[in-house]
Amino acid sequence: YHTEQTFPDRSNESALTESVVRGKAVWENNNCIGCHSLLGEGAYFAPELGNVYKRFGSTEAIKGFIRSRPKEGIAGRRSMPQFNLSEQELDAVAEFLKYTSEIDTAGLPPNIQG
C-alpha cells in the first residue's frame, strides 16, 4: 500500500517527455539492456546506467561518450560498439538516461563497492 501511495512522487513522472519516450525506444531497439543494467534490471556485462547522468554530469557528456566509441570496439577489452546513432537518437537516449537517473529508487539498487 505504501509503495502505491508514494509511487507518483518518486517515479519522476512529471519529467516524462516525448524525447524520453523516444530515448527508451532507442534503448530497446539497440538492445542496450543486453549488456547494461538500468535501475538494477538487465545484464551485468557493462556498467549500470541508472546513475550515468549523475556520474557524467550532463547529457552532452553522455552523447560525447557514445559518439566516441570506436567502430570495432577495443581489441582485447569489453567495450561498447559504435551504434552510429543520429543526433536525434543521441539526444533522446541521453534524455532517457537523465530521466532514469532522477527516479527516486530509495537507494536501490545499492551501490556496492567490491
Backbone atoms as SQL, in Angstrom:
CREATE TABLE atoms (id INTEGER PRIMARY KEY, chain TEXT, resi INTEGER, resn TEXT, atom TEXT, x REAL, y REAL, z REAL);
INSERT INTO atoms VALUES
  (1, 'A', 1, 'TYR', 'N', 0.820, -1.182, 0.000),
  (2, 'A', 1, 'TYR', 'CA', 0.000, 0.000, 0.000),
  (3, 'A', 1, 'TYR', 'C', 0.875, 1.263, 0.000),
  (4, 'A', 2, 'HIS', 'N', 1.898, 1.274, 0.851),
  (5, 'A', 2, 'HIS', 'CA', 2.771, 2.448, 0.937),
  (6, 'A', 2, 'HIS', 'C', 3.425, 2.745, -0.414),
  (7, 'A', 3, 'THR', 'N', 3.914, 1.709, -1.083),
  (8, 'A', 3, 'THR', 'CA', 4.570, 1.893, -2.378),
  (9, 'A', 3, 'THR', 'C', 3.609, 2.513, -3.383),
  (10, 'A', 4, 'GLU', 'N', 2.392, 1.993, -3.430),
  (11, 'A', 4, 'GLU', 'CA', 1.412, 2.544, -4.365),
  (12, 'A', 4, 'GLU', 'C', 1.107, 4.006, -4.079),
  (13, 'A', 5, 'GLN', 'N', 1.096, 4.368, -2.824),
  (14, 'A', 5, 'GLN', 'CA', 0.790, 5.744, -2.449),
  (15, 'A', 5, 'GLN', 'C', 1.940, 6.697, -2.740),
  (16, 'A', 6, 'THR', 'N', 3.170, 6.234, -2.638),
  (17, 'A', 6, 'THR', 'CA', 4.329, 7.116, -2.840),
  (18, 'A', 6, 'THR', 'C', 4.867, 7.080, -4.262),
  (19, 'A', 7, 'PHE', 'N', 4.449, 6.125, -5.057),
  (20, 'A', 7, 'PHE', 'CA', 4.992, 5.983, -6.404),
  (21, 'A', 7, 'PHE', 'C', 4.863, 7.244, -7.257),
  (22, 'A', 8, 'PRO', 'N', 3.728, 7.907, -7.276),
  (23, 'A', 8, 'PRO', 'CA', 3.636, 9.117, -8.117),
  (24, 'A', 8, 'PRO', 'C', 4.688, 10.174, -7.765),
  (25, 'A', 9, 'ASP', 'N', 5.009, 10.301, -6.492),
  (26, 'A', 9, 'ASP', 'CA', 6.013, 11.284, -6.086),
  (27, 'A', 9, 'ASP', 'C', 7.426, 10.842, -6.416),
  (28, 'A', 10, 'ARG', 'N', 7.670, 9.548, -6.420),
  (29, 'A', 10, 'ARG', 'CA', 9.026, 9.028, -6.600),
  (30, 'A', 10, 'ARG', 'C', 9.349, 8.669, -8.040),
  (31, 'A', 11, 'SER', 'N', 8.348, 8.532, -8.898),
  (32, 'A', 11, 'SER', 'CA', 8.552, 7.997, -10.246),
  (33, 'A', 11, 'SER', 'C', 9.176, 8.979, -11.231),
  (34, 'A', 12, 'ASN', 'N', 9.207, 10.259, -10.890),
  (35, 'A', 12, 'ASN', 'CA', 9.720, 11.291, -11.790),
  (36, 'A', 12, 'ASN', 'C', 8.805, 11.468, -13.005),
  (37, 'A', 13, 'GLU', 'N', 7.561, 11.077, -12.858),
  (38, 'A', 13, 'GLU', 'CA', 6.602, 11.119, -13.957),
  (39, 'A', 13, 'GLU', 'C', 6.458, 12.508, -14.571),
  (40, 'A', 14, 'SER', 'N', 6.618, 13.543, -13.765),
  (41, 'A', 14, 'SER', 'CA', 6.450, 14.903, -14.284),
  (42, 'A', 14, 'SER', 'C', 7.512, 15.264, -15.318),
  (43, 'A', 15, 'ALA', 'N', 8.628, 14.532, -15.328),
  (44, 'A', 15, 'ALA', 'CA', 9.705, 14.800, -16.286),
  (45, 'A', 15, 'ALA', 'C', 9.621, 13.905, -17.522),
  (46, 'A', 16, 'LEU', 'N', 8.577, 13.116, -17.623),
  (47, 'A', 16, 'LEU', 'CA', 8.406, 12.206, -18.752),
  (48, 'A', 16, 'LEU', 'C', 7.970, 13.001, -19.983),
  (49, 'A', 17, 'THR', 'N', 8.868, 13.095, -20.967),
  (50, 'A', 17, 'THR', 'CA', 8.603, 13.867, -22.179),
  (51, 'A', 17, 'THR', 'C', 8.614, 12.950, -23.397),
  (52, 'A', 18, 'GLU', 'N', 8.229, 13.497, -24.538),
  (53, 'A', 18, 'GLU', 'CA', 8.290, 12.724, -25.780),
  (54, 'A', 18, 'GLU', 'C', 9.723, 12.299, -26.082),
  (55, 'A', 19, 'SER', 'N', 10.685, 13.145, -25.773),
  (56, 'A', 19, 'SER', 'CA', 12.088, 12.814, -26.006),
  (57, 'A', 19, 'SER', 'C', 12.522, 11.633, -25.141),
  (58, 'A', 20, 'VAL', 'N', 12.074, 11.593, -23.909),
  (59, 'A', 20, 'VAL', 'CA', 12.390, 10.472, -23.015),
  (60, 'A', 20, 'VAL', 'C', 11.792, 9.181, -23.575),
  (61, 'A', 21, 'VAL', 'N', 10.562, 9.256, -24.042),
  (62, 'A', 21, 'VAL', 'CA', 9.904, 8.078, -24.622),
  (63, 'A', 21, 'VAL', 'C', 10.667, 7.613, -25.864),
  (64, 'A', 22, 'ARG', 'N', 11.089, 8.549, -26.722),
  (65, 'A', 22, 'ARG', 'CA', 11.891, 8.179, -27.900),
  (66, 'A', 22, 'ARG', 'C', 13.218, 7.550, -27.469),
  (67, 'A', 23, 'GLY', 'N', 13.816, 8.084, -26.397),
  (68, 'A', 23, 'GLY', 'CA', 15.069, 7.531, -25.897),
  (69, 'A', 23, 'GLY', 'C', 14.923, 6.113, -25.404),
  (70, 'A', 24, 'LYS', 'N', 13.788, 5.818, -24.777),
  (71, 'A', 24, 'LYS', 'CA', 13.539, 4.441, -24.342),
  (72, 'A', 24, 'LYS', 'C', 13.445, 3.522, -25.558),
  (73, 'A', 25, 'ALA', 'N', 12.840, 4.009, -26.631),
  (74, 'A', 25, 'ALA', 'CA', 12.757, 3.210, -27.858),
  (75, 'A', 25, 'ALA', 'C', 14.150, 2.962, -28.434),
  (76, 'A', 26, 'VAL', 'N', 15.022, 3.973, -28.410),
  (77, 'A', 26, 'VAL', 'CA', 16.408, 3.788, -28.880),
  (78, 'A', 26, 'VAL', 'C', 17.093, 2.739, -28.010),
  (79, 'A', 27, 'TRP', 'N', 16.908, 2.848, -26.699),
  (80, 'A', 27, 'TRP', 'CA', 17.469, 1.883, -25.739),
  (81, 'A', 27, 'TRP', 'C', 17.023, 0.460, -26.086),
  (82, 'A', 28, 'GLU', 'N', 15.723, 0.299, -26.334),
  (83, 'A', 28, 'GLU', 'CA', 15.179, -1.020, -26.638),
  (84, 'A', 28, 'GLU', 'C', 15.597, -1.509, -28.024),
  (85, 'A', 29, 'ASN', 'N', 15.549, -0.648, -29.024),
  (86, 'A', 29, 'ASN', 'CA', 15.878, -1.049, -30.395),
  (87, 'A', 29, 'ASN', 'C', 17.334, -1.467, -30.556),
  (88, 'A', 30, 'ASN', 'N', 18.208, -0.933, -29.717),
  (89, 'A', 30, 'ASN', 'CA', 19.630, -1.275, -29.788),
  (90, 'A', 30, 'ASN', 'C', 20.034, -2.296, -28.732),
  (91, 'A', 31, 'ASN', 'N', 19.046, -2.849, -28.032),
  (92, 'A', 31, 'ASN', 'CA', 19.262, -3.883, -27.019),
  (93, 'A', 31, 'ASN', 'C', 20.334, -3.490, -26.003),
  (94, 'A', 32, 'CYS', 'N', 20.287, -2.260, -25.545),
  (95, 'A', 32, 'CYS', 'CA', 21.271, -1.794, -24.559),
  (96, 'A', 32, 'CYS', 'C', 21.226, -2.638, -23.296),
  (97, 'A', 33, 'ILE', 'N', 20.045, -3.128, -22.947),
  (98, 'A', 33, 'ILE', 'CA', 19.882, -3.928, -21.740),
  (99, 'A', 33, 'ILE', 'C', 20.529, -5.312, -21.886),
  (100, 'A', 34, 'GLY', 'N', 20.915, -5.664, -23.102),
  (101, 'A', 34, 'GLY', 'CA', 21.631, -6.917, -23.322),
  (102, 'A', 34, 'GLY', 'C', 23.035, -6.891, -22.731),
  (103, 'A', 35, 'CYS', 'N', 23.560, -5.687, -22.491),
  (104, 'A', 35, 'CYS', 'CA', 24.883, -5.532, -21.870),
  (105, 'A', 35, 'CYS', 'C', 24.811, -4.758, -20.560),
  (106, 'A', 36, 'HIS', 'N', 23.972, -3.728, -20.523),
  (107, 'A', 36, 'HIS', 'CA', 23.891, -2.839, -19.364),
  (108, 'A', 36, 'HIS', 'C', 22.711, -3.203, -18.473),
  (109, 'A', 37, 'SER', 'N', 22.816, -2.820, -17.209),
  (110, 'A', 37, 'SER', 'CA', 21.650, -2.846, -16.336),
  (111, 'A', 37, 'SER', 'C', 21.167, -1.403, -16.189),
  (112, 'A', 38, 'LEU', 'N', 19.897, -1.287, -15.895),
  (113, 'A', 38, 'LEU', 'CA', 19.280, 0.021, -15.693),
  (114, 'A', 38, 'LEU', 'C', 18.373, -0.102, -14.485),
  (115, 'A', 39, 'LEU', 'N', 18.711, 0.601, -13.428),
  (116, 'A', 39, 'LEU', 'CA', 17.979, 0.521, -12.173),
  (117, 'A', 39, 'LEU', 'C', 17.918, -0.923, -11.671),
  (118, 'A', 40, 'GLY', 'N', 19.025, -1.641, -11.883),
  (119, 'A', 40, 'GLY', 'CA', 19.154, -2.996, -11.374),
  (120, 'A', 40, 'GLY', 'C', 18.620, -4.089, -12.276),
  (121, 'A', 41, 'GLU', 'N', 18.000, -3.738, -13.396),
  (122, 'A', 41, 'GLU', 'CA', 17.448, -4.721, -14.324),
  (123, 'A', 41, 'GLU', 'C', 18.316, -4.801, -15.564),
  (124, 'A', 42, 'GLY', 'N', 18.586, -6.009, -16.027),
  (125, 'A', 42, 'GLY', 'CA', 19.347, -6.179, -17.248),
  (126, 'A', 42, 'GLY', 'C', 20.606, -6.976, -17.028),
  (127, 'A', 43, 'ALA', 'N', 21.510, -6.873, -17.982),
  (128, 'A', 43, 'ALA', 'CA', 22.748, -7.646, -17.948),
  (129, 'A', 43, 'ALA', 'C', 23.819, -6.915, -17.140),
  (130, 'A', 44, 'TYR', 'N', 24.802, -7.670, -16.722),
  (131, 'A', 44, 'TYR', 'CA', 25.885, -7.097, -15.912),
  (132, 'A', 44, 'TYR', 'C', 27.221, -7.185, -16.648),
  (133, 'A', 45, 'PHE', 'N', 27.176, -7.173, -17.964),
  (134, 'A', 45, 'PHE', 'CA', 28.390, -7.199, -18.782),
  (135, 'A', 45, 'PHE', 'C', 29.044, -5.826, -18.803),
  (136, 'A', 46, 'ALA', 'N', 28.221, -4.797, -18.809),
  (137, 'A', 46, 'ALA', 'CA', 28.679, -3.409, -18.892),
  (138, 'A', 46, 'ALA', 'C', 28.095, -2.634, -17.710),
  (139, 'A', 47, 'PRO', 'N', 28.534, -1.398, -17.498),
  (140, 'A', 47, 'PRO', 'CA', 28.107, -0.650, -16.301),
  (141, 'A', 47, 'PRO', 'C', 26.607, -0.425, -16.178),
  (142, 'A', 48, 'GLU', 'N', 26.168, -0.323, -14.926),
  (143, 'A', 48, 'GLU', 'CA', 24.817, 0.119, -14.577),
  (144, 'A', 48, 'GLU', 'C', 24.656, 1.553, -15.075),
  (145, 'A', 49, 'LEU', 'N', 23.535, 1.850, -15.707),
  (146, 'A', 49, 'LEU', 'CA', 23.342, 3.183, -16.272),
  (147, 'A', 49, 'LEU', 'C', 22.261, 4.002, -15.581),
  (148, 'A', 50, 'GLY', 'N', 21.703, 3.497, -14.496),
  (149, 'A', 50, 'GLY', 'CA', 20.691, 4.256, -13.773),
  (150, 'A', 50, 'GLY', 'C', 21.232, 5.541, -13.175),
  (151, 'A', 51, 'ASN', 'N', 22.540, 5.621, -13.016),
  (152, 'A', 51, 'ASN', 'CA', 23.148, 6.823, -12.431),
  (153, 'A', 51, 'ASN', 'C', 24.160, 7.477, -13.373),
  (154, 'A', 52, 'VAL', 'N', 24.130, 7.112, -14.637),
  (155, 'A', 52, 'VAL', 'CA', 25.126, 7.624, -15.577),
  (156, 'A', 52, 'VAL', 'C', 25.062, 9.145, -15.720),
  (157, 'A', 53, 'TYR', 'N', 23.868, 9.709, -15.664),
  (158, 'A', 53, 'TYR', 'CA', 23.753, 11.169, -15.771),
  (159, 'A', 53, 'TYR', 'C', 24.423, 11.835, -14.577),
  (160, 'A', 54, 'LYS', 'N', 24.233, 11.287, -13.406),
  (161, 'A', 54, 'LYS', 'CA', 24.874, 11.846, -12.211),
  (162, 'A', 54, 'LYS', 'C', 26.393, 11.695, -12.294),
  (163, 'A', 55, 'ARG', 'N', 26.866, 10.584, -12.838),
  (164, 'A', 55, 'ARG', 'CA', 28.309, 10.363, -12.964),
  (165, 'A', 55, 'ARG', 'C', 28.924, 11.265, -14.027),
  (166, 'A', 56, 'PHE', 'N', 28.256, 11.425, -15.165),
  (167, 'A', 56, 'PHE', 'CA', 28.799, 12.206, -16.272),
  (168, 'A', 56, 'PHE', 'C', 28.505, 13.697, -16.135),
  (169, 'A', 57, 'GLY', 'N', 27.405, 14.047, -15.492),
  (170, 'A', 57, 'GLY', 'CA', 27.104, 15.441, -15.213),
  (171, 'A', 57, 'GLY', 'C', 26.308, 16.195, -16.258),
  (172, 'A', 58, 'SER', 'N', 26.123, 15.610, -17.432),
  (173, 'A', 58, 'SER', 'CA', 25.339, 16.300, -18.456),
  (174, 'A', 58, 'SER', 'C', 24.945, 15.335, -19.568),
  (175, 'A', 59, 'THR', 'N', 23.905, 15.716, -20.298),
  (176, 'A', 59, 'THR', 'CA', 23.522, 14.909, -21.456),
  (177, 'A', 59, 'THR', 'C', 24.576, 15.031, -22.552),
  (178, 'A', 60, 'GLU', 'N', 25.237, 16.181, -22.640),
  (179, 'A', 60, 'GLU', 'CA', 26.289, 16.354, -23.655),
  (180, 'A', 60, 'GLU', 'C', 27.437, 15.376, -23.427),
  (181, 'A', 61, 'ALA', 'N', 27.798, 15.151, -22.167),
  (182, 'A', 61, 'ALA', 'CA', 28.875, 14.209, -21.854),
  (183, 'A', 61, 'ALA', 'C', 28.465, 12.778, -22.207),
  (184, 'A', 62, 'ILE', 'N', 27.212, 12.433, -21.958),
  (185, 'A', 62, 'ILE', 'CA', 26.722, 11.100, -22.323),
  (186, 'A', 62, 'ILE', 'C', 26.794, 10.927, -23.838),
  (187, 'A', 63, 'LYS', 'N', 26.305, 11.926, -24.565),
  (188, 'A', 63, 'LYS', 'CA', 26.337, 11.842, -26.031),
  (189, 'A', 63, 'LYS', 'C', 27.771, 11.776, -26.542),
  (190, 'A', 64, 'GLY', 'N', 28.663, 12.542, -25.940),
  (191, 'A', 64, 'GLY', 'CA', 30.066, 12.514, -26.349),
  (192, 'A', 64, 'GLY', 'C', 30.685, 11.147, -26.146),
  (193, 'A', 65, 'PHE', 'N', 30.363, 10.496, -25.033),
  (194, 'A', 65, 'PHE', 'CA', 30.885, 9.156, -24.782),
  (195, 'A', 65, 'PHE', 'C', 30.381, 8.171, -25.833),
  (196, 'A', 66, 'ILE', 'N', 29.081, 8.213, -26.102),
  (197, 'A', 66, 'ILE', 'CA', 28.508, 7.292, -27.093),
  (198, 'A', 66, 'ILE', 'C', 29.114, 7.548, -28.470),
  (199, 'A', 67, 'ARG', 'N', 29.278, 8.820, -28.844),
  (200, 'A', 67, 'ARG', 'CA', 29.874, 9.174, -30.143),
  (201, 'A', 67, 'ARG', 'C', 31.314, 8.674, -30.269),
  (202, 'A', 68, 'SER', 'N', 32.042, 8.651, -29.155),
  (203, 'A', 68, 'SER', 'CA', 33.481, 8.355, -29.195),
  (204, 'A', 68, 'SER', 'C', 33.814, 6.872, -29.312),
  (205, 'A', 69, 'ARG', 'N', 32.821, 6.017, -29.295),
  (206, 'A', 69, 'ARG', 'CA', 33.091, 4.584, -29.353),
  (207, 'A', 69, 'ARG', 'C', 33.732, 4.222, -30.678),
  (208, 'A', 70, 'PRO', 'N', 34.830, 3.434, -30.642),
  (209, 'A', 70, 'PRO', 'CA', 35.458, 3.013, -31.897),
  (210, 'A', 70, 'PRO', 'C', 34.549, 2.058, -32.670),
  (211, 'A', 71, 'LYS', 'N', 34.691, 2.056, -33.973),
  (212, 'A', 71, 'LYS', 'CA', 33.838, 1.257, -34.838),
  (213, 'A', 71, 'LYS', 'C', 33.856, -0.222, -34.463),
  (214, 'A', 72, 'GLU', 'N', 35.008, -0.759, -34.195),
  (215, 'A', 72, 'GLU', 'CA', 35.147, -2.184, -33.911),
  (216, 'A', 72, 'GLU', 'C', 35.324, -2.486, -32.432),
  (217, 'A', 73, 'GLY', 'N', 35.129, -1.523, -31.564),
  (218, 'A', 73, 'GLY', 'CA', 35.385, -1.755, -30.155),
  (219, 'A', 73, 'GLY', 'C', 36.885, -1.664, -29.888),
  (220, 'A', 74, 'ILE', 'N', 37.300, -2.069, -28.718),
  (221, 'A', 74, 'ILE', 'CA', 38.705, -2.027, -28.334),
  (222, 'A', 74, 'ILE', 'C', 39.198, -3.459, -28.220),
  (223, 'A', 75, 'ALA', 'N', 40.197, -3.810, -29.003),
  (224, 'A', 75, 'ALA', 'CA', 40.707, -5.180, -29.037),
  (225, 'A', 75, 'ALA', 'C', 41.119, -5.652, -27.647),
  (226, 'A', 76, 'GLY', 'N', 40.674, -6.871, -27.295),
  (227, 'A', 76, 'GLY', 'CA', 41.049, -7.462, -26.024),
  (228, 'A', 76, 'GLY', 'C', 40.294, -6.936, -24.818),
  (229, 'A', 77, 'ARG', 'N', 39.338, -6.044, -25.035),
  (230, 'A', 77, 'ARG', 'CA', 38.561, -5.467, -23.929),
  (231, 'A', 77, 'ARG', 'C', 37.076, -5.536, -24.231),
  (232, 'A', 78, 'ARG', 'N', 36.333, -5.584, -23.167),
  (233, 'A', 78, 'ARG', 'CA', 34.888, -5.407, -23.344),
  (234, 'A', 78, 'ARG', 'C', 34.682, -3.929, -23.614),
  (235, 'A', 79, 'SER', 'N', 34.056, -3.598, -24.685),
  (236, 'A', 79, 'SER', 'CA', 33.797, -2.189, -24.975),
  (237, 'A', 79, 'SER', 'C', 32.530, -2.057, -25.794),
  (238, 'A', 80, 'MET', 'N', 31.892, -0.942, -25.607),
  (239, 'A', 80, 'MET', 'CA', 30.659, -0.676, -26.323),
  (240, 'A', 80, 'MET', 'C', 30.976, -0.388, -27.786),
  (241, 'A', 81, 'PRO', 'N', 30.267, -1.033, -28.691),
  (242, 'A', 81, 'PRO', 'CA', 30.492, -0.759, -30.111),
  (243, 'A', 81, 'PRO', 'C', 29.907, 0.588, -30.514),
  (244, 'A', 82, 'GLN', 'N', 30.262, 1.023, -31.684),
  (245, 'A', 82, 'GLN', 'CA', 29.716, 2.256, -32.254),
  (246, 'A', 82, 'GLN', 'C', 28.368, 1.908, -32.899),
  (247, 'A', 83, 'PHE', 'N', 27.305, 2.513, -32.421),
  (248, 'A', 83, 'PHE', 'CA', 25.972, 2.245, -32.953),
  (249, 'A', 83, 'PHE', 'C', 25.573, 3.217, -34.049),
  (250, 'A', 84, 'ASN', 'N', 26.398, 4.242, -34.301),
  (251, 'A', 84, 'ASN', 'CA', 26.115, 5.221, -35.353),
  (252, 'A', 84, 'ASN', 'C', 24.716, 5.822, -35.202),
  (253, 'A', 85, 'LEU', 'N', 24.400, 6.242, -33.989),
  (254, 'A', 85, 'LEU', 'CA', 23.111, 6.866, -33.734),
  (255, 'A', 85, 'LEU', 'C', 23.068, 8.260, -34.346),
  (256, 'A', 86, 'SER', 'N', 21.905, 8.644, -34.814),
  (257, 'A', 86, 'SER', 'CA', 21.716, 10.003, -35.334),
  (258, 'A', 86, 'SER', 'C', 21.744, 10.986, -34.165),
  (259, 'A', 87, 'GLU', 'N', 21.856, 12.267, -34.463),
  (260, 'A', 87, 'GLU', 'CA', 21.831, 13.282, -33.406),
  (261, 'A', 87, 'GLU', 'C', 20.515, 13.233, -32.634),
  (262, 'A', 88, 'GLN', 'N', 19.407, 12.989, -33.341),
  (263, 'A', 88, 'GLN', 'CA', 18.121, 12.897, -32.674),
  (264, 'A', 88, 'GLN', 'C', 18.075, 11.693, -31.734),
  (265, 'A', 89, 'GLU', 'N', 18.639, 10.564, -32.166),
  (266, 'A', 89, 'GLU', 'CA', 18.683, 9.374, -31.312),
  (267, 'A', 89, 'GLU', 'C', 19.589, 9.601, -30.105),
  (268, 'A', 90, 'LEU', 'N', 20.739, 10.246, -30.329),
  (269, 'A', 90, 'LEU', 'CA', 21.635, 10.565, -29.216),
  (270, 'A', 90, 'LEU', 'C', 20.954, 11.475, -28.202),
  (271, 'A', 91, 'ASP', 'N', 20.286, 12.517, -28.689),
  (272, 'A', 91, 'ASP', 'CA', 19.566, 13.422, -27.792),
  (273, 'A', 91, 'ASP', 'C', 18.539, 12.646, -26.975),
  (274, 'A', 92, 'ALA', 'N', 17.789, 11.791, -27.647),
  (275, 'A', 92, 'ALA', 'CA', 16.706, 11.062, -26.983),
  (276, 'A', 92, 'ALA', 'C', 17.246, 10.076, -25.944),
  (277, 'A', 93, 'VAL', 'N', 18.262, 9.300, -26.283),
  (278, 'A', 93, 'VAL', 'CA', 18.774, 8.322, -25.316),
  (279, 'A', 93, 'VAL', 'C', 19.433, 9.028, -24.137),
  (280, 'A', 94, 'ALA', 'N', 20.079, 10.152, -24.377),
  (281, 'A', 94, 'ALA', 'CA', 20.678, 10.913, -23.277),
  (282, 'A', 94, 'ALA', 'C', 19.571, 11.467, -22.365),
  (283, 'A', 95, 'GLU', 'N', 18.471, 11.931, -22.939),
  (284, 'A', 95, 'GLU', 'CA', 17.343, 12.408, -22.128),
  (285, 'A', 95, 'GLU', 'C', 16.710, 11.258, -21.337),
  (286, 'A', 96, 'PHE', 'N', 16.625, 10.093, -21.954),
  (287, 'A', 96, 'PHE', 'CA', 16.091, 8.916, -21.261),
  (288, 'A', 96, 'PHE', 'C', 16.984, 8.549, -20.065),
  (289, 'A', 97, 'LEU', 'N', 18.288, 8.556, -20.260),
  (290, 'A', 97, 'LEU', 'CA', 19.201, 8.228, -19.159),
  (291, 'A', 97, 'LEU', 'C', 19.170, 9.296, -18.071),
  (292, 'A', 98, 'LYS', 'N', 19.000, 10.550, -18.462),
  (293, 'A', 98, 'LYS', 'CA', 18.841, 11.619, -17.462),
  (294, 'A', 98, 'LYS', 'C', 17.568, 11.382, -16.652),
  (295, 'A', 99, 'TYR', 'N', 16.488, 11.085, -17.345),
  (296, 'A', 99, 'TYR', 'CA', 15.209, 10.813, -16.682),
  (297, 'A', 99, 'TYR', 'C', 15.342, 9.672, -15.673),
  (298, 'A', 100, 'THR', 'N', 15.940, 8.554, -16.094),
  (299, 'A', 100, 'THR', 'CA', 16.037, 7.408, -15.193),
  (300, 'A', 100, 'THR', 'C', 16.905, 7.723, -13.979),
  (301, 'A', 101, 'SER', 'N', 17.903, 8.585, -14.152),
  (302, 'A', 101, 'SER', 'CA', 18.778, 8.916, -13.022),
  (303, 'A', 101, 'SER', 'C', 18.063, 9.770, -11.980),
  (304, 'A', 102, 'GLU', 'N', 16.947, 10.358, -12.352),
  (305, 'A', 102, 'GLU', 'CA', 16.213, 11.234, -11.441),
  (306, 'A', 102, 'GLU', 'C', 15.010, 10.561, -10.799),
  (307, 'A', 103, 'ILE', 'N', 14.850, 9.257, -11.025),
  (308, 'A', 103, 'ILE', 'CA', 13.806, 8.489, -10.359),
  (309, 'A', 103, 'ILE', 'C', 14.270, 8.210, -8.934),
  (310, 'A', 104, 'ASP', 'N', 13.417, 8.428, -7.969),
  (311, 'A', 104, 'ASP', 'CA', 13.745, 8.150, -6.572),
  (312, 'A', 104, 'ASP', 'C', 13.590, 6.653, -6.327),
  (313, 'A', 105, 'THR', 'N', 14.699, 5.944, -6.300),
  (314, 'A', 105, 'THR', 'CA', 14.682, 4.491, -6.117),
  (315, 'A', 105, 'THR', 'C', 14.871, 4.087, -4.662),
  (316, 'A', 106, 'ALA', 'N', 14.830, 5.036, -3.769),
  (317, 'A', 106, 'ALA', 'CA', 15.001, 4.774, -2.336),
  (318, 'A', 106, 'ALA', 'C', 16.318, 4.041, -2.068),
  (319, 'A', 107, 'GLY', 'N', 17.361, 4.400, -2.844),
  (320, 'A', 107, 'GLY', 'CA', 18.672, 3.816, -2.621),
  (321, 'A', 107, 'GLY', 'C', 18.901, 2.464, -3.247),
  (322, 'A', 108, 'LEU', 'N', 17.976, 1.995, -4.074),
  (323, 'A', 108, 'LEU', 'CA', 18.121, 0.691, -4.722),
  (324, 'A', 108, 'LEU', 'C', 18.336, 0.886, -6.206),
  (325, 'A', 109, 'PRO', 'N', 19.108, 0.108, -6.887),
  (326, 'A', 109, 'PRO', 'CA', 19.945, -0.931, -6.283),
  (327, 'A', 109, 'PRO', 'C', 21.080, -0.295, -5.481),
  (328, 'A', 110, 'PRO', 'N', 21.583, -1.020, -4.497),
  (329, 'A', 110, 'PRO', 'CA', 22.673, -0.446, -3.679),
  (330, 'A', 110, 'PRO', 'C', 23.937, -0.279, -4.495),
  (331, 'A', 111, 'ASN', 'N', 24.703, 0.714, -4.139),
  (332, 'A', 111, 'ASN', 'CA', 25.994, 0.947, -4.788),
  (333, 'A', 111, 'ASN', 'C', 27.043, 0.143, -4.023),
  (334, 'A', 112, 'ILE', 'N', 27.261, -1.078, -4.472),
  (335, 'A', 112, 'ILE', 'CA', 28.166, -1.985, -3.784),
  (336, 'A', 112, 'ILE', 'C', 29.570, -1.829, -4.360),
  (337, 'A', 113, 'GLN', 'N', 30.495, -1.510, -3.516),
  (338, 'A', 113, 'GLN', 'CA', 31.893, -1.408, -3.906),
  (339, 'A', 113, 'GLN', 'C', 32.577, -2.709, -3.543),
  (340, 'A', 114, 'GLY', 'N', 33.255, -3.337, -4.481),
  (341, 'A', 114, 'GLY', 'CA', 33.851, -4.637, -4.189),
  (342, 'A', 114, 'GLY', 'C', 35.333, -4.672, -4.316);
